[in-house]
Amino acid sequence: MPKKQKRRKDLERPSKEAELSRLAKLEKAWVKASAEERLLFLKRVATQDVDLWSAIDPDRQQLIADGRYLLPSTVTRIERIMAKRSIRPDEVTAEIGFPGEGKTLIRALAKGASLRLAMVKALDAWLKRQALRGS
């Protein structure tokens, strides 16, 4: 007669921890974290050059402008990419097919000036390419 095999308790039933969803774990950690830890976490997320909406919903179309005017979040993204790649606005405009229009982009970034719709569309495509290459 074969021996009875003992079943380990942890294999019979998932632990309480395993039953929690990842979101519940995040919420639990957030509640337990000190105010200082929460602030540090938020700063880390804010400094990452990550499109949070595409991380949440990859099919979501992210707007970069309101008509001819770049959104503040877009200005920040463009400035981060320029700093990371050590390029100037005139180099960005050359990459998107508008050589010689660096001053136009500078005014849009610094003063909120309007851009031609074709330039907004080209910037949108450029930002998507930069996201794919990890810039």
N, C-alpha and C positions, 0 to 999 in steps of 0.2 A: 504494500500500500504506500503510495507516494506521500511524502511529507506535505503538510499544509504550509503553503507559503504565506508568510506574514505580509500584509500590505502596509506600506508606510502611510502614516496618517496624512502627510503632506501631499501624497499622490492621490488620495481619495477625494479630497475637496480642495479647491483653490483657497489660498489664504485670504484673509480679509483685505490685505494690501493688494493682492492680485485682482480682487473684485472691483476695486476702484478704477474708474477710467483715468486716463492720463490727465484729462481736464480737472477731475476731482483732486488728483494728486497735486496739480499746479495750484489749485485754489487752497488746498490744505497747507502747502508750503508757503504761499503768500500770506495766509493768516498767521502762521507761526513766525514769519520773518519780522525782524525789527524794522522800524521806520528807515533806519540807515541802510539796511540790506535792500529794502524795496527801492529806495532812491538809487542805489548803486545799480540795481537790475534795470531800472528804467533808463538810466544814463547809458548803460551798455547797449540796450536795444536802440536807443536814439542815435548812437554813434555808428551803428552798423550801417553800411551802405546796402541795405536790403529793402526791396519793395515789399513792405509788410502785406499789402493787399494781395499781391500775386502769390505770396507765401500762403495766405489764407485761402484764396480762391484764384487758381491760375487762369481760369477762363474769364475773369473779370477784366474789363477794359479800363485801364487807369487813364483818367484825364490829366493832361499836362497843362492845359490852358483853359481860360474862360474866354472863348472867342480869340481875340488877338493878344490877350494878356496872359503871361505865364503865371501859374499858381505859385504861391510861396514855397510849397513843397518841391516843385519842379526847379525853382531857382536854387534851392538848397542842394538838390541832386546834381544839377549841372556844375555848381561850384565845387562840390565834393569830387566829382569826376575830374574836373580840371585840375584841382589840387593834387589828386592822386596820380594823375598822369603827367603833371607839370606842363600843362598846355595853357595857352592863352585863348581868349574869345575869338581872335582872328583865325586861330588854328581850328577851333570848333566849327566856325562858319565855313572854312575851306573844306573840312571833312564832310559837312552836310550839303555841299554843293553851292555855297554862297560866298565865294572868295571875295575879300575886300569889304565885307560887311560886318567886321568885328565890332565896330563902334555901335552899330545897331543892337547887337547882342549885349554889349556892355551897358547901354542905356536900359535895355529890357531887364537885365539882371540887377542893376544898381538902383534904377529909378522907377521901375515898373512900366516902362514905355511899351507901346504896342509893337508887334511884329507883323510882317506879312503872313497871311494864312499859309502860304507855301512854305515859309520858314518854320512855322509852328509844326507843320506836318513833317518836315524834314528832321526837326529836333526830336519829334516823337519817335521816328524810326531810329535815329542816332542813339537815343536813350535806351531803346530796346536792344540794340546791338551792344551797347556798353554793358547792359545787364547780363547778356549772354556771355560776354568775355570776362565778366567778373570785375569790371571797373566800377 
